[in-house]
Amino acid sequence: MATSTTVIVVDDDAVTRRGLAELLQAWGYQAETASDGVEALEKIHTSRPKIVISDLRMPRMGGVEFIRALRCGSPDVQCIIITADRSWEAAAQARMLGVVDLLEKPVDLQRLWLDLKKCMQTRGLEA
């Protein structure tokens, strides 16, 4: 069941960040938020998320740099990237880092739901 699973939403846009966190809570997840990769890395150690949903382009530390840093300390955390950037290069970098999916903004909620289920199954947390 998703109720004990923590997901961190990392996005510099406050409206997107809050909206996704509220949606995740409605779906039964514990939601944490961070405004960029630096803040998210600080929260990783205390919240111990199973899943991260991160924007690709953010100030201080963007999504690709954040995922690289995350992989060093928490390689088992499942990652979903969301972005308005349609750069093939950025998408390729994210894929090489083992992200579950790269979703374009505005986020297709059905696809996000399926990606979250995929993350849970990969972690062995859901049948």
FENVEN-V598936 format. One record per residue. RES is the residue in one letter. PHI is phi in radians with two decimals (999 if undefined). OMEGA is omega in radians with two decimals (* if undefined). D_CENTER is the distance of its C-alpha to the mean C-alpha in whole Angstrom. Layout:
RES&PHI&OMEGA&D_CENTER + RES&PHI&OMEGA&D_CENTER
This chain:
M&999&-3.05&19 + A&-1.33&-2.97&15 + T&-0.99&-3.12&17 + S&-1.74&-3.10&17 + T&-1.59&3.13&13 + T&-1.63&3.07&11 + V&-2.16&3.05&7 + I&-1.79&3.06&6 + V&-1.76&-3.10&5 + V&-2.03&-3.12&6 + D&-2.77&3.14&9 + D&-1.35&3.08&13 + D&-1.53&-3.05&14 + A&-1.07&-3.12&15 + V&-1.14&3.11&16 + T&-1.09&-3.11&12 + R&-1.04&3.14&11 + R&-1.14&-3.12&13 + G&-1.07&3.12&14 + L&-1.17&3.12&10 + A&-1.09&3.12&11 + E&-1.12&3.11&14 + L&-1.10&3.13&13 + L&-1.05&3.11&11 + Q&-1.12&3.09&14 + A&-1.11&3.11&17 + W&-1.47&3.05&15 + G&1.74&3.11&16 + Y&-1.62&2.94&13 + Q&-1.51&-3.07&13 + A&-1.95&3.00&11 + E&-2.03&3.11&10 + T&-2.31&3.05&10 + A&-2.61&-3.08&10 + S&-1.52&3.07&12 + D&-2.88&-3.09&11 + G&-1.10&3.14&11 + V&-1.10&3.13&14 + E&-1.10&-3.14&13 + A&-1.11&3.13&10 + L&-1.09&3.09&12 + E&-1.14&-3.10&15 + K&-1.43&-3.08&13 + I&-0.99&-3.05&12 + H&-1.19&-3.12&15 + T&-1.62&-3.07&16 + S&-1.57&3.11&14 + R&0.78&-3.11&13 + P&-1.25&3.02&10 + K&-1.62&-3.06&10 + I&-2.40&3.03&6 + V&-2.18&2.99&3 + I&-1.98&-3.02&1 + S&-2.22&2.97&4 + D&-1.19&3.14&8 + L&-1.51&-3.08&10 + R&-1.88&3.12&13 + M&-2.54&3.07&13 + P&-1.24&-3.14&16 + R&1.11&3.12&17 + M&-2.59&-3.13&14 + G&-1.35&-3.04&12 + G&-1.09&-3.12&9 + V&-1.13&3.11&11 + E&-1.08&3.11&13 + F&-1.09&-3.13&10 + I&-1.10&3.08&9 + R&-1.02&3.14&13 + A&-1.13&3.13&14 + L&-1.08&-3.13&11 + R&-1.06&3.13&13 + C&-1.17&-3.07&16 + G&-1.78&-3.08&16 + S&-2.45&-3.02&13 + P&-1.12&-3.09&13 + D&-1.54&3.13&13 + V&-1.19&3.11&9 + Q&-1.39&-3.06&8 + C&-2.20&3.02&5 + I&-2.14&3.12&4 + I&-1.78&3.01&6 + I&-2.10&-3.08&8 + T&-2.82&2.97&11 + A&-1.72&-3.13&15 + D&-1.42&-3.12&16 + R&-1.77&-3.12&18 + S&-1.28&3.11&18 + W&-1.13&3.14&19 + E&-1.11&3.13&19 + A&-1.10&3.11&16 + A&-1.10&3.14&14 + A&-1.12&3.10&17 + Q&-1.08&3.13&15 + A&-1.10&3.14&12 + R&-1.08&-3.14&13 + M&-1.13&3.12&16 + L&-1.52&3.04&13 + G&1.43&3.08&12 + V&-1.20&-3.11&9 + V&-1.21&-3.13&9 + D&-2.80&3.05&10 + L&-2.13&-3.07&10 + L&-1.82&3.09&10 + E&-1.45&3.05&13 + K&-1.46&-0.09&13 + P&-1.18&-3.02&15 + V&-1.22&3.02&12 + D&-1.31&-3.02&14 + L&-1.14&3.10&14 + Q&-1.15&3.11&16 + R&-1.18&3.08&14 + L&-1.08&3.10&10 + W&-0.98&3.14&12 + L&-1.15&3.10&14 + D&-1.12&3.09&10 + L&-1.11&3.09&10 + K&-1.08&3.11&13 + K&-1.09&3.09&13 + C&-1.06&-3.13&10 + M&-1.10&3.14&13 + Q&-1.15&3.12&16 + T&-1.08&3.14&15 + R&-1.41&-3.12&15 + G&1.27&-3.08&18 + L&-1.72&-3.09&17 + E&-2.56&3.14&18 + A&-1.21&*&21
